Amino acid sequence: MTNTLTFLPGLEGVIATETSISLLDTELGQIIIKGYDLIELSKTKGYLDIVHLLMENTLPSDTEKAGVADKLKKEHGVPEGVTKVLQALPKETHPMDALRTGISVLAGYDKEIDQHTLAINKKRAYELLGKIPEIIANSFHILQEEEQILPLKELSYSANFLYMITGRKPTELEESIFDQSLLLYSEHEMPNSTFTARVIASTFSDLYGALTGAVASLKGYLHGGANEAVMNMLLEAGSVDAFELLLEKRLRDKEKIMGFGHRVYMKKMDPRALVMKDALKELCALKGDDLLYQMCEAGETIMEREKGLYPNLDYYAAPVYWMLGIPIPLYTPIFFGSRTVGLCAHVIEQHENNRLYRPRVHYIGERHSNHSTGEL
């Protein structure tokens, strides 16, 4: 039988679903979230505005935004059983593996886990949004044998997230920039982790399982992890000249350089990177040290000249997180923490209009005949 199906490696260019959540318009350089340009939103709105937009389909009024903040604060506190499991993990556990474990254990506390109605899924999403920052921060502290840091009622969602990581209340500028980074990471159409979550959800598995799979997907360095690699490169170099030499050597050696290029943004700079570039410049000015900014600009110039590649969000988010005092191993977990709302929106949409994912294959193996009958 002739296989008339088209094989496209990596599903390149394949439309996998219909969605009203987001679109990457590469021609116009826009990231559309529920009809709005994400970059424009990042200039005037905050992360909780995006949470309301993705969960409730509208930008919130001040009262509605305050309601989201209150709802998430009510979800502060991780069950003791989750903490005990995290404490039992080997100290060498990767923070993404600890996060994956923590989310999975949370599932055991959901008495309605097999129900997938819109109302229950949205309630579940808010619960996860309230608890995941605490799992991210304190699983890391546990692995480092440090004291856990609990959220403070007087701090905002983003300020608490940063405070639980660093143990220091952020300044107004630090809080604003971190909040902006969460907004930029919040939703991005159909990357591997989102596709993974939707595939899992298409079996009518639960939200925890879908997010657990998404964590595993994001851990892979071809998807998440680029921000960590970028910061390690910058620290390894330590100066503008050394960074230029490092990049040139890696280019000669045909090594992959993280933080540049994107499967979708092929010929343009990721518009989110431009926002974080401005944020880095602002942080550098505040601290009176623009070395990281100068290094990143030099790297950007070399990669555009030599390879025609442009920075993605991770390239400028990495030094921003470094200047905020965030440990490098937490860069990718934070990426996931901010993307949680987008993932939840996709799982909810999948459950509301479900079709089980079941693709076919392009078989390249052998096909032996049955020796007893001579038939295939």
C-alpha positions as CSV (number, residue, x, y, z in Angstrom):
1,M,0.0,0.0,0.0
2,T,1.4,3.4,-0.9
3,N,1.7,5.9,1.9
4,T,0.2,9.1,0.6
5,L,0.6,11.0,3.9
6,T,3.2,13.8,4.0
7,F,6.2,13.4,6.3
8,L,7.5,16.6,7.8
9,P,10.4,16.1,10.3
10,G,9.6,17.8,13.6
11,L,6.1,18.6,12.3
12,E,7.7,21.6,10.6
13,G,4.9,23.8,9.4
14,V,2.1,21.4,10.4
15,I,-1.0,23.0,11.9
16,A,-1.7,20.8,14.9
17,T,-4.8,22.6,16.3
18,E,-7.2,25.5,16.2
19,T,-6.9,27.9,19.0
20,S,-8.2,31.3,20.2
21,I,-5.3,31.7,22.7
22,S,-2.3,33.0,20.8
23,L,-0.6,33.5,17.5
24,L,3.0,34.3,16.5
25,D,2.7,36.6,13.5
26,T,6.3,36.6,12.2
27,E,5.5,38.9,9.3
28,L,4.3,41.7,11.5
29,G,6.6,40.7,14.4
30,Q,3.6,40.4,16.8
31,I,2.7,37.9,19.5
32,I,-1.1,38.0,19.7
33,I,-2.6,36.9,23.0
34,K,-6.4,36.7,23.0
35,G,-6.4,39.4,20.3
36,Y,-3.9,41.7,22.0
37,D,-0.2,42.4,21.0
38,L,1.8,41.0,23.9
39,I,4.7,43.5,23.4
40,E,2.2,46.4,23.6
41,L,0.7,44.8,26.7
42,S,4.1,44.5,28.3
43,K,4.4,48.3,28.3
44,T,1.3,49.1,30.3
45,K,0.1,45.8,31.9
46,G,1.4,43.3,34.4
47,Y,1.5,39.5,34.7
48,L,-1.8,39.3,36.6
49,D,-3.5,41.2,33.7
50,I,-2.3,38.4,31.4
51,V,-3.5,35.7,34.0
52,H,-7.0,37.3,33.8
53,L,-6.9,37.6,30.1
54,L,-5.9,34.0,29.5
55,M,-8.3,32.6,32.2
56,E,-11.3,34.9,31.8
57,N,-10.8,36.1,28.1
58,T,-10.8,39.8,29.0
59,L,-8.3,42.3,30.3
60,P,-9.3,43.0,33.9
61,S,-10.6,46.1,35.6
62,D,-8.7,47.3,38.6
63,T,-11.2,45.5,40.8
64,E,-10.9,42.2,38.8
65,K,-7.1,42.4,38.9
66,A,-7.2,42.8,42.7
67,G,-9.6,39.8,42.8
68,V,-7.0,37.7,40.9
69,A,-4.3,38.8,43.3
70,D,-6.5,37.8,46.3
71,K,-7.4,34.5,44.7
72,L,-3.7,33.6,44.2
73,K,-2.8,34.6,47.7
74,K,-5.4,32.3,49.1
75,E,-3.5,29.5,47.4
76,H,-0.3,30.2,49.3
77,G,1.0,27.2,51.2
78,V,2.1,23.9,49.8
79,P,0.8,20.7,51.4
80,E,3.2,19.2,54.0
81,G,3.2,15.9,52.0
82,V,4.6,17.7,49.0
83,T,7.4,19.3,51.1
84,K,8.3,15.9,52.6
85,V,8.6,14.4,49.1
86,L,10.9,17.2,48.0
87,Q,13.0,16.8,51.2
88,A,13.5,13.1,50.3
89,L,14.9,13.9,46.9
90,P,18.7,13.4,46.4
91,K,20.5,16.7,46.8
92,E,21.9,16.4,43.2
93,T,18.3,16.5,41.8
94,H,17.9,19.1,39.0
95,P,15.5,21.9,40.0
96,M,13.3,21.1,37.0
97,D,13.0,17.5,38.2
98,A,12.1,18.7,41.7
99,L,9.4,21.0,40.1
100,R,8.1,18.1,38.0
101,T,7.9,15.9,41.1
102,G,6.2,18.7,43.2
103,I,3.5,19.2,40.6
104,S,2.9,15.5,40.3
105,V,2.5,15.1,44.1
106,L,0.0,18.0,44.2
107,A,-2.3,15.8,42.1
108,G,-2.9,13.5,45.0
109,Y,-4.6,16.3,47.0
110,D,-7.2,17.1,44.3
111,K,-10.4,15.2,45.2
112,E,-12.0,16.1,41.9
113,I,-9.0,15.1,39.8
114,D,-11.0,13.1,37.3
115,Q,-13.4,16.0,36.6
116,H,-12.5,18.3,33.7
117,T,-15.3,20.8,33.6
118,L,-14.4,24.4,32.7
119,A,-15.2,25.6,36.2
120,I,-13.1,22.9,37.9
121,N,-10.2,23.3,35.5
122,K,-10.1,27.1,36.0
123,K,-10.2,26.6,39.8
124,R,-7.4,24.1,39.4
125,A,-5.3,26.5,37.3
126,Y,-5.5,29.3,39.9
127,E,-4.5,26.8,42.6
128,L,-1.4,25.8,40.5
129,L,-0.5,29.4,39.8
130,G,-0.6,30.1,43.5
131,K,1.5,27.2,44.5
132,I,4.1,26.7,41.7
133,P,6.3,29.7,42.6
134,E,6.6,28.3,46.1
135,I,7.5,24.9,44.8
136,I,10.1,26.4,42.5
137,A,11.7,28.6,45.2
138,N,11.6,26.2,48.1
139,S,12.4,23.0,46.3
140,F,15.7,24.8,45.4
141,H,16.3,25.9,49.0
142,I,15.6,22.3,50.2
143,L,18.1,20.9,47.7
144,Q,20.7,23.5,48.8
145,E,19.9,22.6,52.5
146,E,18.7,26.2,53.1
147,E,15.8,27.4,55.1
148,Q,12.5,27.7,53.2
149,I,11.2,31.2,52.5
150,L,7.4,31.6,52.7
151,P,5.4,34.2,50.9
152,L,4.4,37.5,52.6
153,K,0.9,38.7,52.5
154,E,1.9,42.3,51.8
155,L,3.9,41.5,48.6
156,S,2.5,41.2,45.1
157,Y,2.5,37.9,43.2
158,S,5.7,38.8,41.3
159,A,7.4,40.4,44.3
160,N,6.7,37.3,46.4
161,F,8.0,35.0,43.7
162,L,11.3,36.9,43.6
163,Y,11.4,37.3,47.4
164,M,11.0,33.5,48.0
165,I,14.0,32.9,45.7
166,T,16.4,35.6,47.0
167,G,15.2,36.1,50.6
168,R,15.2,39.9,49.9
169,K,12.3,42.1,49.2
170,P,12.8,43.5,45.7
171,T,12.9,47.2,44.9
172,E,10.0,48.7,42.9
173,L,12.1,48.6,39.7
174,E,13.2,45.0,40.4
175,E,9.7,43.9,41.0
176,S,8.5,45.7,37.8
177,I,11.2,44.1,35.6
178,F,10.7,40.6,37.0
179,D,6.9,41.0,36.5
180,Q,7.5,42.1,32.9
181,S,9.7,39.0,32.3
182,L,6.9,36.7,33.6
183,L,4.5,38.5,31.3
184,L,6.8,37.9,28.3
185,Y,7.2,34.2,29.1
186,S,3.5,33.7,29.8
187,E,2.3,32.3,26.5
188,H,3.9,31.7,23.1
189,E,1.5,29.7,20.9
190,M,2.7,26.1,20.3
191,P,6.2,25.3,21.5
192,N,7.1,21.7,22.4
193,S,6.0,22.0,26.0
194,T,2.6,23.4,25.1
195,F,2.2,20.7,22.4
196,T,3.2,18.1,25.0
197,A,0.6,19.4,27.4
198,R,-2.2,19.3,24.8
199,V,-1.3,15.8,23.6
200,I,-1.5,14.6,27.2
201,A,-4.7,16.5,27.8
202,S,-6.2,15.1,24.6
203,T,-6.5,11.7,26.4
204,F,-8.6,13.5,29.1
205,S,-5.7,13.2,31.5
206,D,-5.7,15.8,34.2
207,L,-4.1,19.2,34.3
208,Y,-1.3,18.1,36.7
209,G,-0.3,15.3,34.3
210,A,-0.3,17.7,31.4
211,L,1.9,20.2,33.3
212,T,4.2,17.4,34.5
213,G,4.8,16.4,30.9
214,A,5.4,20.0,30.0
215,V,8.1,20.4,32.6
216,A,9.9,17.3,31.2
217,S,9.7,18.8,27.8
218,L,10.9,22.2,28.9
219,K,13.9,20.7,30.7
220,G,15.4,19.6,27.3
221,Y,18.1,22.1,26.3
222,L,16.7,22.5,22.8
223,H,13.6,24.1,24.3
224,G,14.3,25.5,27.8
225,G,17.7,25.9,29.4
226,A,19.0,28.4,26.9
227,N,18.9,31.2,29.5
228,E,21.1,29.2,31.8
229,A,23.6,28.4,29.0
230,V,23.7,32.1,28.0
231,M,24.6,33.2,31.6
232,N,27.2,30.6,31.9
233,M,28.8,31.8,28.7
234,L,28.8,35.4,29.9
235,L,30.4,34.4,33.2
236,E,33.0,32.2,31.5
237,A,34.0,35.2,29.3
238,G,33.9,37.9,31.9
239,S,34.7,40.8,29.5
240,V,33.5,42.1,26.1
241,D,36.7,41.1,24.3
242,A,36.7,37.6,25.8
243,F,33.1,37.1,25.0
244,E,33.7,38.0,21.4
245,L,36.6,35.6,21.2
246,L,34.5,32.8,22.9
247,L,31.7,33.2,20.3
248,E,34.1,33.3,17.4
249,K,35.8,30.1,18.6
250,R,32.4,28.3,19.0
251,L,31.4,29.4,15.6
252,R,34.7,28.1,14.1
253,D,34.1,24.8,16.0
254,K,30.6,24.7,14.7
255,E,29.2,24.5,18.2
256,K,25.6,25.5,18.9
257,I,25.4,28.8,20.6
258,M,22.4,29.1,22.9
259,G,20.2,32.3,23.1
260,F,20.2,32.9,19.3
261,G,17.8,31.8,16.6
262,H,14.3,30.5,17.0
263,R,12.2,27.9,15.2
264,V,9.6,30.5,14.4
265,Y,11.6,33.8,14.4
266,M,13.9,32.8,11.5
267,K,14.8,36.1,10.1
268,K,13.9,38.6,12.8
269,M,14.7,39.3,16.4
270,D,12.4,37.8,19.0
271,P,10.3,41.0,19.9
272,R,10.3,39.9,23.5
273,A,14.2,40.1,23.5
274,L,14.0,43.8,22.7
275,V,11.9,44.4,25.8
276,M,14.3,42.5,28.0
277,K,17.3,44.3,26.4
278,D,15.8,47.6,27.5
279,A,15.2,46.1,31.0
280,L,18.8,45.0,31.2
281,K,20.0,48.5,30.2
282,E,17.8,50.0,33.0
283,L,19.1,47.6,35.6
284,C,22.7,48.2,34.6
285,A,22.2,52.0,34.8
286,L,20.7,51.5,38.3
287,K,23.6,49.5,39.5
288,G,26.2,51.6,37.7
289,D,27.7,48.7,35.8
290,D,26.9,48.1,32.2
291,L,29.4,45.3,31.5
292,L,26.7,42.7,30.9
293,Y,24.8,45.0,28.5
294,Q,28.0,45.7,26.5
295,M,28.8,42.0,26.3
296,C,25.4,41.1,25.1
297,E,25.4,43.8,22.5
298,A,28.8,42.7,21.2
299,G,27.5,39.1,21.0
300,E,24.4,40.2,19.2
301,T,26.5,42.0,16.6
302,I,28.8,39.0,16.0
303,M,25.9,36.5,15.6
304,E,24.0,38.7,13.2
305,R,27.1,39.4,11.1
306,E,28.4,35.8,11.0
307,K,25.3,33.7,11.0
308,G,22.3,36.0,10.4
309,L,20.9,34.9,13.8
310,Y,19.2,37.2,16.2
311,P,18.7,37.0,20.0
312,N,15.7,35.2,21.5
313,L,14.1,36.1,24.8
314,D,16.5,33.9,26.8
315,Y,19.5,35.8,25.6
316,Y,18.6,39.0,27.5
317,A,16.5,37.4,30.2
318,A,19.5,35.6,31.5
319,P,21.6,38.7,32.5
320,V,18.4,40.4,33.8
321,Y,17.8,37.4,36.1
322,W,21.5,37.5,37.2
323,M,21.2,41.1,38.1
324,L,18.1,40.4,40.1
325,G,20.1,37.9,42.2
326,I,18.4,34.8,40.9
327,P,20.5,31.6,41.0
328,I,21.2,30.2,37.5
329,P,19.6,26.8,38.1
330,L,16.3,28.5,38.6
331,Y,16.2,30.3,35.3
332,T,14.3,27.5,33.5
333,P,12.0,26.7,36.4
334,I,11.0,30.4,36.4
335,F,10.3,30.2,32.7
336,F,7.9,27.3,33.5
337,G,6.4,29.2,36.4
338,S,5.5,32.1,34.1
339,R,4.3,29.8,31.3
340,T,2.0,27.9,33.7
341,V,-0.9,30.2,32.9
342,G,-0.5,29.7,29.2
343,L,-0.2,26.0,29.6
344,C,-3.4,25.9,31.7
345,A,-5.2,27.9,29.1
346,H,-4.2,25.4,26.4
347,V,-5.2,22.4,28.5
348,I,-8.6,24.0,29.3
349,E,-9.2,24.7,25.6
350,Q,-8.2,21.1,24.7
351,H,-10.6,19.7,27.2
352,E,-13.4,22.0,25.9
353,N,-13.0,21.0,22.3
354,N,-11.1,17.7,22.4
355,R,-9.7,15.5,19.6
356,L,-7.3,12.7,20.6
357,Y,-3.9,13.2,19.0
358,R,-3.0,10.1,17.0
359,P,-0.5,10.8,14.2
360,R,1.0,8.2,11.9
361,V,4.6,7.4,11.0
362,H,6.8,7.3,8.0
363,Y,8.1,3.7,8.3
364,I,11.7,3.1,7.2
365,G,12.3,-0.3,8.7
366,E,12.3,-3.7,7.0
367,R,9.2,-5.7,6.2
368,H,9.8,-9.5,6.2
369,S,7.6,-12.1,4.6
370,N,6.0,-14.9,6.5
371,H,8.2,-17.9,5.6
372,S,5.5,-20.5,6.3
373,T,2.9,-19.0,4.0
374,G,4.9,-16.7,1.8
375,E,2.5,-13.9,2.7
376,L,3.2,-10.6,4.3
